Amino acid sequence: MSIAIIFSNKDPEIWRRELEKKLRNTAVEIYPNIKDKEKVDFILCWKPAVGVISEFPNVKVIQSVGASAEHIINSQKLSGSIILTRIVDERLTVDMFQFLLSAILLKIKNIDHYIIDQNNQIWNPIKYQSIENTVVTILGLGQIGKYVAGRLAELNFKVKGWSNSKKEINGVECFHGEKEYADALQDSDFLLNLLPLTPDTRDILDFKSLSLLRKGGTLINVGRGEHLVEEDLIKVLDSGHLSGAVLDVFREEPLPQRHPFWNNPHIIITPHIASLTNVSTAADVVAENYNRLLNNKELLHVVSHSKGY
């Protein structure tokens, strides 16, 4: 029995070292340098190449090293017997909240405008917005979304949340299902997208949805690039209905140099850094799941193959 690490766009070596510390009697190998693929029963994954899992006939568990697993589901044909898991880490959740709070404050206090004005040596005070008068809608009320919604409500933002199933969060007006989607977005100053990527949520941030926000509103997308219809965002920004967008995720990463987002003055780009996995604490989760596999115990943070979360 052994562990294989299969990564794209991440350094596998630091993960191998951490896991070898925590699982001293376990072979941990980095793909494609696997001595015996038939002995691999546990795979640690991040954006694997299409079909690569089929090379391992005896794999029992595939562990995503992030909070999402759709990058695995969408690229592999997985047997229903394979257990799919993800990382749930309190540090990831707190970091995401801090990023989103920073982005909201940047916008309501007009810091983005003043950075541009400084570069052009312009002195132009603008009326700012207060937290108490700011309406924030969160799409996706899973572990991270629920935490973000609750913390923003504690700070006296007016918070709304939308999810597929009914949720109850103290201080948050919760909506659910397709029929209540438009009501959740209506008259929002900020739309924070934290949804998982599923067939139902792909392209959900389209012209119709973005137009429901209050005039002068802002989109903050930290979900997936595939949630956003990019052309529609540009149209809504050009029309003047939205004042801006903060984008941390994109359909293609790194964002191509010729992409129109780079030169759009209304868009702030960050390179998928809203919430970064802490290798040491995340490796604890991986080691725990591997030990649970060995001892025939229920694994942590199991993901539904059909739902993607």
Backbone as numpy.savetxt, mean C-alpha at the origin, in Angstrom:
# Nx Ny Nz CAx CAy CAz Cx Cy Cz
13.91 -29.90 4.13 13.06 -28.70 4.13 13.94 -27.46 4.13
13.56 -26.48 3.32 14.38 -25.27 3.23 13.53 -24.08 2.79
14.15 -22.91 2.89 13.49 -21.66 2.50 14.19 -21.09 1.28
13.39 -20.65 0.31 13.94 -19.97 -0.87 13.47 -18.52 -0.85
14.38 -17.60 -1.14 14.06 -16.18 -1.25 14.01 -15.81 -2.73
12.87 -15.29 -3.17 12.70 -14.91 -4.57 12.25 -13.45 -4.61
13.18 -12.55 -4.95 12.91 -11.12 -4.91 13.13 -10.46 -6.27
12.36 -9.40 -6.50 12.66 -8.42 -7.54 12.65 -7.06 -6.85
13.62 -6.21 -7.16 13.69 -4.84 -6.63 13.90 -4.77 -5.12
14.40 -5.82 -4.52 14.79 -5.80 -3.11 16.09 -6.58 -2.95
16.86 -6.20 -1.92 18.11 -6.90 -1.65 17.81 -8.17 -0.84
18.03 -9.36 -1.39 17.70 -10.59 -0.67 18.73 -10.95 0.40
19.95 -10.44 0.27 21.03 -10.87 1.15 20.76 -10.50 2.60
20.23 -9.31 2.84 19.96 -8.88 4.22 18.88 -9.75 4.85
17.92 -10.20 4.04 16.88 -11.10 4.54 17.47 -12.47 4.86
18.35 -12.95 4.00 18.97 -14.24 4.26 19.74 -14.23 5.58
20.49 -13.14 5.82 21.28 -13.05 7.06 20.37 -13.01 8.29
19.29 -12.25 8.21 18.37 -12.15 9.35 17.71 -13.50 9.64
17.30 -14.19 8.59 16.62 -15.48 8.79 17.58 -16.54 9.30
18.82 -16.51 8.86 19.80 -17.49 9.35 20.09 -17.28 10.84
19.98 -16.04 11.31 20.13 -15.79 12.75 18.98 -16.39 13.55
17.79 -16.30 12.98 16.58 -16.69 13.70 16.25 -18.17 13.50
16.73 -18.76 12.39 16.44 -20.16 12.08 17.76 -20.87 11.81
18.51 -21.11 12.83 19.91 -21.54 12.69 20.08 -22.91 12.05
19.08 -23.76 12.12 19.21 -25.10 11.56 18.45 -25.25 10.24
18.16 -24.11 9.60 17.38 -24.13 8.36 18.21 -23.59 7.20
18.17 -24.26 6.08 18.84 -23.77 4.88 18.03 -22.64 4.27
18.66 -21.49 4.08 18.02 -20.32 3.46 18.82 -19.97 2.22
18.19 -20.11 1.04 18.89 -19.90 -0.22 18.20 -18.80 -1.04
19.00 -18.18 -1.91 18.50 -17.09 -2.74 18.38 -17.56 -4.18
17.18 -17.41 -4.72 16.92 -17.79 -6.12 17.75 -16.90 -7.05
18.36 -17.48 -8.11 18.15 -18.83 -8.65 19.13 -19.88 -8.13
19.93 -19.51 -7.14 20.96 -20.44 -6.64 20.37 -21.37 -5.57
19.53 -22.28 -6.02 18.87 -23.24 -5.14 19.42 -24.63 -5.43
19.97 -25.29 -4.42 20.61 -26.58 -4.64 19.60 -27.67 -5.03
18.49 -27.72 -4.33 17.49 -28.77 -4.59 16.10 -28.15 -4.44
15.45 -27.83 -5.54 14.15 -27.16 -5.51 13.06 -28.04 -4.91
13.27 -29.34 -4.94 12.26 -30.24 -4.37 12.23 -30.19 -2.84
13.31 -29.70 -2.22 13.35 -29.60 -0.76 12.75 -28.30 -0.23
12.47 -27.37 -1.13 11.94 -26.07 -0.71 10.46 -26.21 -0.37
10.11 -25.90 0.87 8.71 -25.96 1.28 8.15 -24.59 1.67
9.04 -23.58 1.74 8.65 -22.24 2.18 9.37 -21.23 1.29
8.60 -20.34 0.67 9.19 -19.33 -0.22 8.89 -17.94 0.31
9.93 -17.13 0.38 9.82 -15.72 0.74 9.84 -14.92 -0.55
8.81 -14.08 -0.77 8.59 -13.52 -2.10 8.40 -12.02 -2.10
8.88 -11.40 -3.20 8.49 -10.02 -3.52 8.53 -9.86 -5.04
7.35 -9.65 -5.62 7.18 -9.44 -7.06 7.95 -10.48 -7.88
7.63 -11.74 -7.69 8.35 -12.81 -8.41 8.04 -12.79 -9.90
8.98 -13.28 -10.69 8.76 -13.38 -12.13 7.59 -14.32 -12.41
6.91 -14.07 -13.49 5.72 -14.85 -13.85 6.04 -16.34 -13.88
5.26 -17.13 -13.14 5.35 -18.59 -13.19 6.49 -19.22 -12.43
7.31 -18.43 -11.74 8.52 -19.00 -11.12 8.18 -19.99 -10.00
7.05 -19.82 -9.34 6.69 -20.71 -8.24 6.51 -22.15 -8.71
6.14 -22.32 -9.98 5.92 -23.67 -10.51 7.20 -24.50 -10.54
8.35 -23.87 -10.37 9.62 -24.59 -10.34 9.81 -25.36 -9.03
8.94 -25.11 -8.05 9.10 -25.70 -6.72 7.90 -26.61 -6.43
8.03 -27.90 -6.68 6.87 -28.80 -6.64 6.33 -29.08 -5.24
7.12 -28.81 -4.19 6.70 -29.18 -2.85 6.49 -27.99 -1.91
6.37 -26.81 -2.48 6.19 -25.62 -1.65 4.83 -25.67 -0.95
4.83 -25.34 0.32 3.61 -25.35 1.13 3.15 -23.94 1.50
4.13 -23.02 1.66 3.80 -21.66 2.09 4.56 -20.65 1.23
3.86 -19.61 0.81 4.50 -18.48 0.15 4.26 -17.26 1.03
5.33 -16.65 1.49 5.26 -15.51 2.40 5.66 -14.24 1.65
4.72 -13.30 1.51 5.07 -11.99 0.97 5.87 -11.25 2.02
6.87 -10.46 1.59 7.66 -9.69 2.55 7.09 -8.29 2.75
5.92 -8.04 2.18 5.24 -6.77 2.38 3.85 -6.99 2.91
3.10 -5.87 3.01 1.73 -5.94 3.53 0.74 -6.43 2.49
1.19 -6.54 1.23 0.30 -6.97 0.16 0.77 -8.31 -0.41
-0.17 -8.99 -1.07 0.17 -10.28 -1.68 -0.33 -10.40 -3.10
-1.00 -9.37 -3.61 -1.56 -9.49 -4.96 -0.47 -9.60 -6.03
0.73 -9.10 -5.74 1.83 -9.23 -6.69 2.20 -10.69 -6.91
1.88 -11.54 -5.94 2.11 -12.97 -6.07 0.93 -13.63 -6.78
-0.26 -13.32 -6.32 -1.47 -13.91 -6.88 -1.59 -13.62 -8.38
-1.25 -12.39 -8.76 -1.43 -11.97 -10.15 -0.36 -12.50 -11.09
0.75 -13.01 -10.54 1.84 -13.46 -11.42 2.05 -14.97 -11.41
1.32 -15.67 -10.54 1.55 -17.11 -10.39 0.25 -17.89 -10.48
0.36 -19.14 -10.93 -0.76 -20.08 -10.85 -0.55 -20.92 -9.60
-1.29 -20.58 -8.56 -1.06 -21.20 -7.27 -2.05 -22.32 -7.00
-1.54 -23.43 -6.52 -2.42 -24.51 -6.06 -3.20 -24.03 -4.84
-4.44 -24.47 -4.74 -5.26 -24.09 -3.60 -4.72 -24.59 -2.29
-3.82 -25.57 -2.32 -3.24 -26.11 -1.08 -2.10 -25.25 -0.54
-1.58 -24.33 -1.36 -0.49 -23.47 -0.92 -1.05 -22.37 -0.02
-0.44 -22.18 1.13 -0.86 -21.13 2.06 -0.10 -19.84 1.71
-0.85 -18.77 1.54 -0.27 -17.48 1.19 -0.38 -16.55 2.39
0.73 -15.94 2.79 0.73 -15.07 3.95 1.43 -13.75 3.63
1.25 -12.77 4.51 1.84 -11.45 4.31 2.41 -10.93 5.63
3.11 -9.81 5.56 3.67 -9.20 6.76 2.67 -8.21 7.35
2.39 -8.37 8.62 1.64 -7.37 9.37 2.54 -6.92 10.51
2.94 -5.65 10.45 3.94 -5.13 11.38 3.45 -3.77 11.90
3.42 -3.61 13.21 2.95 -2.35 13.80 3.76 -1.17 13.30
5.03 -1.36 13.06 5.88 -0.27 12.59 5.43 0.21 11.21
5.05 -0.73 10.34 4.53 -0.36 9.01 3.30 0.51 9.14
2.41 0.14 10.06 1.16 0.86 10.24 1.41 2.28 10.73
2.27 2.42 11.73 2.56 3.74 12.28 3.26 4.62 11.25
4.19 4.04 10.51 4.90 4.81 9.48 3.93 5.31 8.41
2.97 4.49 8.03 2.00 4.90 7.03 1.17 6.08 7.54
0.73 6.01 8.78 -0.03 7.12 9.36 0.80 8.41 9.34
2.05 8.32 9.74 2.89 9.51 9.78 3.09 10.11 8.40
3.25 9.26 7.40 3.40 9.76 6.03 2.14 10.49 5.59
0.98 9.88 5.82 -0.28 10.47 5.38 -0.57 11.77 6.11
-0.30 11.81 7.40 -0.50 13.04 8.16 0.41 14.14 7.62
1.66 13.80 7.32 2.59 14.78 6.77 2.08 15.34 5.44
1.57 14.47 4.59 1.08 14.91 3.28 -0.14 15.82 3.42
-1.04 15.49 4.34 -2.23 16.32 4.55 -1.83 17.71 5.07
-0.95 17.74 6.07 -0.53 19.02 6.64 0.22 19.86 5.62
1.03 19.22 4.80 1.74 19.93 3.73 0.76 20.70 2.86
-0.38 20.05 2.55 -1.36 20.65 1.64 -2.21 21.72 2.34
-2.73 21.42 3.53 -3.66 22.38 4.14 -2.93 23.64 4.63
-1.63 23.53 4.86 -0.86 24.71 5.26 -0.10 25.33 4.09
-0.35 24.83 2.86 0.17 25.44 1.62 1.68 25.39 1.49
2.33 24.46 2.18 3.79 24.37 2.11 4.26 24.09 0.69
3.50 23.26 -0.05 3.89 22.96 -1.42 3.91 24.21 -2.28
2.95 25.11 -2.07 2.92 26.38 -2.83 4.12 27.25 -2.49
4.47 27.31 -1.20 5.56 28.18 -0.78 6.92 27.68 -1.27
7.07 26.36 -1.44 8.31 25.84 -2.00 8.49 26.33 -3.43
7.40 26.29 -4.20 7.44 26.79 -5.58 7.70 28.30 -5.58
7.00 29.03 -4.70 7.17 30.49 -4.64 8.60 30.86 -4.27
9.22 30.09 -3.36 10.60 30.39 -2.98 11.55 30.27 -4.16
11.33 29.21 -4.95 12.18 29.02 -6.13 12.05 30.16 -7.13
10.88 30.82 -7.11 10.63 31.93 -8.04 10.70 33.30 -7.35
11.16 33.30 -6.08 11.30 34.53 -5.28 10.01 35.33 -5.25
8.92 34.62 -4.93 7.59 35.24 -4.84 7.12 35.21 -3.38
6.66 36.37 -2.89 6.12 36.49 -1.54 4.60 36.62 -1.66
3.89 35.52 -1.38 2.44 35.50 -1.63 1.72 34.68 -0.56
1.39 35.30 0.59 0.67 34.57 1.65 -0.68 34.07 1.15
-1.03 32.81 1.53 -2.30 32.19 1.11 -3.06 31.77 2.36
-4.36 31.90 2.33 -5.19 31.49 3.45 -5.07 29.97 3.63
-4.83 29.55 4.85 -4.68 28.12 5.12 -5.96 27.52 5.70
-5.96 26.20 5.79 -7.11 25.45 6.28 -6.79 24.84 7.64
-7.78 24.73 8.50 -7.59 24.15 9.82 -7.97 22.68 9.83
-7.37 21.92 10.73 -7.66 20.50 10.86 -9.15 20.27 11.11
-9.73 21.07 12.00 -11.12 20.86 12.40 -12.11 21.03 11.24
-11.69 21.72 10.20 -12.56 21.98 9.05 -12.19 21.14 7.83
-11.35 20.14 8.04 -10.86 19.32 6.92 -11.51 17.95 6.93
-12.13 17.59 5.82 -12.80 16.29 5.68 -11.87 15.33 4.95
-11.58 14.21 5.59 -10.70 13.20 5.01 -11.48 11.89 4.85
-11.45 11.36 3.62 -12.08 10.05 3.37 -10.99 9.02 3.09
-11.10 7.88 3.74 -10.13 6.80 3.58 -10.79 5.63 2.88
-10.20 5.20 1.79 -10.66 4.01 1.08 -9.84 2.83 1.57
-10.52 1.85 2.17 -9.82 0.68 2.70 -9.67 0.78 4.20
-10.42 -0.03 4.94 -10.40 0.02 6.40 -9.92 -1.31 6.98
-8.83 -1.81 6.39 -8.16 -2.97 6.97 -7.36 -2.52 8.19
-6.36 -3.28 8.56 -5.60 -2.95 9.76 -4.99 -1.55 9.68
-4.34 -1.23 8.55 -3.69 0.07 8.43 -4.72 1.18 8.29
-5.71 0.97 7.41 -6.72 2.00 7.20 -7.49 2.33 8.46
-7.82 1.31 9.23 -8.56 1.51 10.47 -7.73 2.33 11.46
-6.44 2.02 11.54 -5.56 2.76 12.44 -5.44 4.21 12.01
-5.22 4.43 10.71 -5.09 5.79 10.20 -6.36 6.60 10.45
-7.51 5.99 10.18 -8.78 6.68 10.38 -8.96 7.08 11.85
-8.68 6.16 12.76 -8.83 6.44 14.18 -7.90 7.54 14.67
-6.66 7.51 14.23 -5.69 8.53 14.65 -6.04 9.91 14.11
-6.49 9.97 12.86 -6.90 11.26 12.29 -8.12 11.81 13.03
-9.04 10.94 13.38 -10.22 11.38 14.14 -9.80 11.92 15.51
-8.81 11.31 16.14 -8.33 11.79 17.44 -7.74 13.19 17.33
-7.22 13.53 16.15 -6.64 14.85 15.92 -7.70 15.89 15.51
-8.95 15.45 15.47 -10.11 16.31 15.16 -10.32 16.58 13.68
-9.72 15.78 12.81 -10.15 15.79 11.41 -11.57 15.22 11.35
-12.33 15.65 10.35 -13.62 15.03 10.07 -13.35 13.84 9.16
-13.51 12.63 9.68 -13.04 11.44 8.97 -14.21 10.57 8.52
-14.13 10.17 7.25 -15.04 9.18 6.69 -14.20 8.01 6.20
-14.80 6.84 6.17 -14.09 5.66 5.69 -15.01 4.79 4.86
-14.43 4.13 3.86 -15.21 3.23 3.01 -14.47 1.91 2.88
-15.23 0.83 2.93 -14.68 -0.51 2.77 -15.71 -1.41 2.12
-15.28 -2.59 1.75 -16.19 -3.54 1.11 -17.24 -4.05 2.08
-16.82 -4.31 3.31 -17.74 -4.81 4.33 -17.93 -3.76 5.43
-18.95 -3.90 6.20 -19.30 -2.92 7.22 -18.26 -2.87 8.33
-17.87 -1.66 8.72 -16.91 -1.46 9.81 -17.46 -0.42 10.79
-16.98 -0.48 12.02 -17.31 0.52 13.02 -16.02 1.01 13.67
-15.77 2.32 13.57 -14.56 2.91 14.13 -14.97 4.16 14.89
-14.53 4.28 16.10 -14.90 5.41 16.94 -14.47 6.73 16.30
-15.42 7.66 16.14 -15.12 8.97 15.59 -15.09 9.03 14.08
-15.39 7.91 13.42 -15.31 7.84 11.95 -16.68 7.47 11.38
-17.10 8.22 10.37 -18.34 7.90 9.68 -18.03 6.84 8.62
-18.52 5.63 8.84 -18.15 4.51 7.98 -19.21 4.20 6.93
-18.75 3.94 5.72 -19.59 3.54 4.60 -19.08 2.20 4.09
-19.95 1.44 3.42 -19.48 0.18 2.85 -20.32 -0.19 1.64
-19.70 -0.98 0.77 -20.38 -1.49 -0.40 -20.50 -0.48 -1.53
-20.83 -1.01 -2.69 -20.90 -0.19 -3.89 -21.92 0.94 -3.78
-23.06 0.69 -3.12 -24.12 1.68 -3.04 -23.73 2.90 -2.21
-22.79 2.75 -1.28 -22.42 3.85 -0.41 -21.08 4.49 -0.80
-20.51 4.04 -1.90 -19.20 4.54 -2.33 -19.23 6.03 -2.63
-20.19 6.47 -3.41 -20.27 7.88 -3.79 -20.50 8.77 -2.58
-21.31 8.31 -1.62 -21.57 9.09 -0.41 -20.30 9.29 0.41
-19.45 8.30 0.41 -18.20 8.41 1.16 -17.28 9.47 0.56
-17.25 9.55 -0.77 -16.34 10.48 -1.44 -16.88 11.91 -1.48
-18.18 12.05 -1.46 -18.81 13.35 -1.65 -18.29 14.38 -0.65
-17.91 15.56 -1.16 -17.52 16.71 -0.33 -16.29 16.45 0.53
-15.40 15.59 0.08 -14.16 15.33 0.82 -13.06 16.27 0.36
-12.27 16.76 1.33 -11.10 17.58 0.99 -9.92 16.70 0.58
-9.83 15.52 1.21 -8.74 14.59 0.91 -9.31 13.20 0.71
-8.78 12.51 -0.28 -9.12 11.10 -0.50 -7.84 10.30 -0.35
-7.80 9.45 0.68 -6.62 8.62 0.96 -6.93 7.19 0.52
-6.18 6.69 -0.45 -6.43 5.34 -0.94 -5.49 4.34 -0.30
-6.09 3.39 0.46 -5.34 2.32 1.12 -5.91 0.96 0.75
-6.63 0.89 -0.35 -7.29 -0.35 -0.75 -6.29 -1.41 -1.20
-6.64 -2.69 -1.01 -5.88 -3.76 -1.68 -6.25 -3.77 -3.16
-5.39 -4.33 -3.97 -5.68 -4.41 -5.41 -6.41 -5.71 -5.70
-7.64 -5.59 -6.17 -8.46 -6.72 -6.56 -9.12 -6.38 -7.90
-9.74 -7.34 -8.57 -10.46 -6.99 -9.81 -11.50 -5.90 -9.61
-12.10 -5.84 -8.42 -13.12 -4.83 -8.16 -12.55 -3.45 -7.88
-11.31 -3.38 -7.39 -10.73 -2.08 -7.05 -9.79 -1.53 -8.11
-9.41 -2.36 -9.08 -8.56 -1.87 -10.17 -9.27 -0.72 -10.90
-8.58 0.38 -11.14 -9.11 1.55 -11.85 -10.24 2.25 -11.09
-10.33 2.04 -9.77 -11.41 2.64 -9.00 -11.27 4.15 -8.90
-10.05 4.65 -8.98 -9.82 6.09 -8.92 -9.88 6.67 -10.33
-11.10 6.80 -10.83 -11.31 7.29 -12.19 -11.89 8.70 -12.16
-12.23 9.22 -13.33 -12.71 10.60 -13.43 -13.97 10.81 -12.60
-14.88 9.85 -12.67 -16.14 9.96 -11.93 -15.89 10.02 -10.43
-15.04 9.15 -9.93 -14.75 9.12 -8.49 -14.06 10.40 -8.04
-13.03 10.80 -8.77 -12.26 11.99 -8.37 -13.09 13.25 -8.44
-14.07 13.27 -9.33 -14.93 14.45 -9.46 -15.90 14.60 -8.30
-16.07 13.55 -7.50 -16.96 13.62 -6.35 -16.35 14.39 -5.19
-15.03 14.52 -5.19 -14.38 15.26 -4.11 -14.76 16.74 -4.19
-14.64 17.41 -3.07 -14.90 18.84 -3.03 -13.93 19.58 -3.95
-14.38 20.66 -4.58 -13.50 21.44 -5.44 -12.30 21.91 -4.63
-11.12 21.73 -5.19 -9.89 22.05 -4.49 -9.34 20.90 -3.67
-9.98 19.74 -3.79 -9.55 18.57 -3.02 -8.25 17.97 -3.51
-7.76 16.98 -2.75 -6.47 16.34 -3.03 -6.59 14.83 -2.94
-6.00 14.13 -3.89 -5.88 12.68 -3.84 -4.53 12.31 -3.27
-4.50 11.36 -2.32 -3.25 10.79 -1.84 -3.34 9.28 -2.06
-2.51 8.76 -2.95 -2.57 7.34 -3.28 -1.34 6.61 -2.74
-1.59 5.76 -1.73 -0.54 4.90 -1.18 -0.96 3.43 -1.29
-2.02 3.18 -2.09 -2.49 1.81 -2.30 -1.66 1.12 -3.35
-2.17 1.13 -4.58 -1.43 0.56 -5.72 -1.59 1.48 -6.92
-0.58 1.48 -7.78 -0.65 2.32 -8.97 -1.81 1.95 -9.86
-2.17 0.65 -9.86 -3.25 0.17 -10.72 -4.63 0.62 -10.26
-4.72 1.21 -9.08 -6.01 1.77 -8.64 -6.36 3.04 -9.42
-5.35 3.75 -9.88 -5.53 5.07 -10.46 -5.54 5.03 -11.98
-6.57 5.63 -12.57 -6.59 5.86 -14.01 -5.82 7.16 -14.23
-4.58 7.05 -14.69 -3.68 8.18 -14.72 -4.18 9.33 -15.59
-4.73 8.98 -16.75 -5.24 10.02 -17.65 -6.39 10.79 -17.01
-7.20 10.11 -16.23 -8.33 10.76 -15.56 -7.86 11.73 -14.49
-6.81 11.36 -13.77 -6.28 12.29 -12.78 -5.80 13.58 -13.44
-5.09 13.45 -14.52 -4.59 14.64 -15.22 -5.76 15.50 -15.69
-6.83 14.88 -16.18 -8.00 15.63 -16.63 -8.64 16.40 -15.48
-8.78 15.75 -14.33 -9.42 16.41 -13.18 -8.54 17.54 -12.66
-7.23 17.36 -12.67 -6.32 18.42 -12.26 -6.35 19.58 -13.24
-6.33 19.28 -14.53 -6.35 20.33 -15.56 -7.64 21.13 -15.52
-8.74 20.48 -15.13 -10.03 21.18 -15.06 -10.10 22.14 -13.88
-9.19 21.97 -12.92 -9.19 22.81 -11.73 -10.06 22.28 -10.62
-10.71 21.13 -10.83 -11.58 20.61 -9.77 -10.75 20.13 -8.58
-9.66 19.40 -8.83 -8.73 19.01 -7.77 -7.55 19.97 -7.78
-7.04 20.26 -6.58 -5.88 21.16 -6.48 -4.57 20.41 -6.58
-4.61 19.10 -6.29 -3.35 18.38 -6.35 -3.49 16.91 -6.02
-2.36 16.22 -6.10 -2.29 14.80 -5.77 -0.92 14.49 -5.20
-0.90 13.59 -4.22 0.36 13.06 -3.67 0.37 11.58 -4.00
1.33 11.16 -4.82 1.36 9.79 -5.33 2.63 9.08 -4.87
2.44 7.95 -4.20 3.59 7.16 -3.73 3.72 5.84 -4.48
2.69 5.48 -5.25 2.69 4.21 -5.99 2.27 4.46 -7.42
2.79 3.62 -8.33 2.59 3.84 -9.76 2.45 2.52 -10.49
1.82 2.59 -11.67 1.65 1.38 -12.47 2.99 0.80 -12.89
3.94 1.64 -13.17 5.29 1.19 -13.51 6.27 1.87 -12.57
7.08 1.07 -11.89 8.07 1.60 -10.97 9.45 1.04 -11.29
10.48 1.89 -11.30 10.45 3.33 -11.12 9.59 4.03 -12.20
9.05 5.19 -11.87 8.25 5.94 -12.82 9.13 6.35 -14.01
8.70 6.01 -15.24 9.51 6.33 -16.42 9.82 7.83 -16.52
11.01 8.15 -17.00 11.46 9.55 -17.04 10.55 10.44 -17.89
9.91 9.88 -18.89 9.07 10.69 -19.77 7.61 10.73 -19.32
7.32 10.18 -18.16 5.94 10.17 -17.69 5.46 11.59 -17.40
4.24 11.93 -17.78 3.74 13.31 -17.59 3.60 13.72 -16.13
3.55 12.77 -15.21 3.45 13.14 -13.80 4.65 13.96 -13.33
5.84 13.68 -13.87 7.06 14.34 -13.40 6.96 15.85 -13.51
6.38 16.34 -14.59 6.38 17.78 -14.86 5.05 18.45 -14.55
4.16 17.73 -13.88 2.88 18.33 -13.53 3.03 19.08 -12.20
2.81 20.39 -12.18 3.04 21.17 -10.96 2.07 20.85 -9.83
0.99 20.12 -10.13 -0.01 19.81 -9.13 0.22 18.45 -8.47
1.23 17.72 -8.93 1.47 16.36 -8.43 2.78 16.30 -7.66
2.72 15.73 -6.46 3.91 15.45 -5.66 4.19 13.96 -5.76
5.42 13.62 -6.13 5.81 12.23 -6.32 6.77 11.80 -5.22
6.47 10.65 -4.60 7.43 10.02 -3.69 7.66 8.58 -4.18
8.88 8.06 -4.02 9.25 6.78 -4.66 8.90 5.54 -3.85
7.60 5.33 -3.60 7.09 4.15 -2.90 7.78 3.99 -1.54
7.75 5.05 -0.75 8.43 5.04 0.54 7.51 5.37 1.71
6.19 5.37 1.46 5.27 5.78 2.52 5.41 4.90 3.76
5.69 3.63 3.57 5.82 2.70 4.69 6.73 1.57 4.27
7.95 1.55 4.79 8.95 0.58 4.37 9.08 -0.54 5.39
9.19 -1.76 4.88 9.32 -2.93 5.75 10.62 -2.88 6.54
10.51 -3.07 7.86 11.69 -3.20 8.70 12.13 -4.67 8.65
13.29 -4.94 8.09 13.70 -6.31 7.83 13.80 -7.12 9.12
14.34 -6.51 10.18 14.54 -7.25 11.43 13.21 -7.69 12.04
12.25 -6.76 12.18 10.98 -7.13 12.79 10.14 -8.00 11.86
10.22 -7.74 10.55 9.47 -8.56 9.60 10.02 -9.99 9.56
11.33 -10.13 9.70 11.93 -11.46 9.72 11.45 -12.27 10.92
11.09 -11.59 12.00 10.51 -12.28 13.15 9.20 -12.96 12.76
8.39 -12.25 11.96 7.12 -12.80 11.49 7.37 -14.00 10.59
8.34 -13.88 9.69 8.66 -14.98 8.78 9.14 -16.20 9.56
10.04 -15.99 10.51 10.56 -17.10 11.31 9.44 -17.77 12.11
8.55 -16.97 12.65 7.42 -17.52 13.41 6.55 -18.37 12.51
6.27 -17.90 11.31 5.44 -18.67 10.39 6.13 -19.96 9.95
7.44 -19.90 9.76 8.14 -21.12 9.36 8.10 -22.16 10.49
8.29 -21.72 11.71 8.21 -22.63 12.84 6.80 -23.19 13.00
5.80 -22.37 12.74 4.42 -22.84 12.81 4.16 -23.90 11.73
4.75 -23.71 10.55 4.62 -24.72 9.50 5.22 -26.04 9.96
6.41 -25.99 10.54 7.08 -27.21 10.99 6.29 -27.94 12.07
5.55 -27.16 12.87 4.81 -27.75 14.00 3.31 -27.91 13.72
2.95 -27.77 12.42 1.55 -27.96 12.01 0.58 -27.05 12.76
1.00 -25.81 12.99 0.15 -24.83 13.65 -0.40 -23.83 12.62
-1.47 -23.17 12.98 -2.07 -22.17 12.09 -1.09 -21.01 11.88
-0.95 -20.58 10.61 0.01 -19.52 10.30 -0.60 -18.14 10.55
0.29 -17.17 10.70 -0.12 -15.79 10.93 -0.40 -15.09 9.60
-1.42 -14.22 9.59 -1.69 -13.27 8.50 -1.88 -13.97 7.16
-2.72 -14.98 7.16 -3.04 -15.74 5.94 -3.88 -14.88 5.00
-3.58 -14.98 3.72 -4.27 -14.20 2.68 -5.18 -15.11 1.86
-6.37 -14.64 1.58 -7.30 -15.37 0.72 -6.81 -15.30 -0.72
-6.73 -16.45 -1.40 -6.33 -16.47 -2.81 -7.32 -15.69 -3.67
-8.59 -15.76 -3.34 -9.62 -15.12 -4.16 -9.74 -13.62 -3.89
-9.64 -13.24 -2.62 -9.81 -11.83 -2.27 -8.52 -11.03 -2.44
-7.37 -11.67 -2.21 -6.11 -10.97 -2.33 -5.69 -10.25 -1.05
-6.44 -10.48 0.04 -6.09 -9.85 1.32 -6.63 -10.70 2.47
